[in-house]
Amino acid sequence: QLHYSELPKRNISGNPKLLMSAVENIVRNAIYYGKDEVQIDIKADDDTLRITVDDNGEGVPEEELAAIFRPFYRVSTARDRHSGGTGLG
């Protein structure tokens, strides 16, 4: 199941294709690695738009949270090219 909040009415500065690609990749990963539920919350505070994607999958081990934002980083060998991952998230 995919649940999502209403999109706030805001102007967003940035490259639309790159922004869409980033959000799509995170949502696609949540759908793929989650068990059966994904929640997307979109909130606007002053000049910040915050998108939170939550799923009920295994999650990322605490000790690897800081590393997941490095380019091409993989959390575990279970998520490799054989399972369809490229590490581009």
Residue pairs with C-beta under 8 A, 6 or more apart in sequence:
1 36
1 37
1 38
2 31
2 38
2 40
3 37
3 38
3 39
3 40
4 39
4 40
4 41
4 42
5 40
5 41
5 42
5 43
6 42
7 42
8 42
8 43
8 44
8 49
10 44
10 49
12 19
12 49
23 51
25 88
25 89
26 51
26 53
26 89
27 38
27 40
27 53
29 89
30 38
30 53
30 54
30 55
30 57
31 38
31 55
32 84
33 55
33 57
33 58
33 79
34 55
34 56
34 57
35 55
35 56
35 57
36 56
37 55
37 56
38 53
38 54
38 55
39 52
39 53
39 54
39 55
40 51
40 52
40 53
40 54
41 50
41 51
41 52
41 54
42 49
42 50
42 51
42 52
43 49
43 50
43 52
44 50
60 68
60 75
61 75
64 75
67 73
68 75
68 89
71 88
72 87
72 88
73 87
74 80
74 85
74 87
79 85
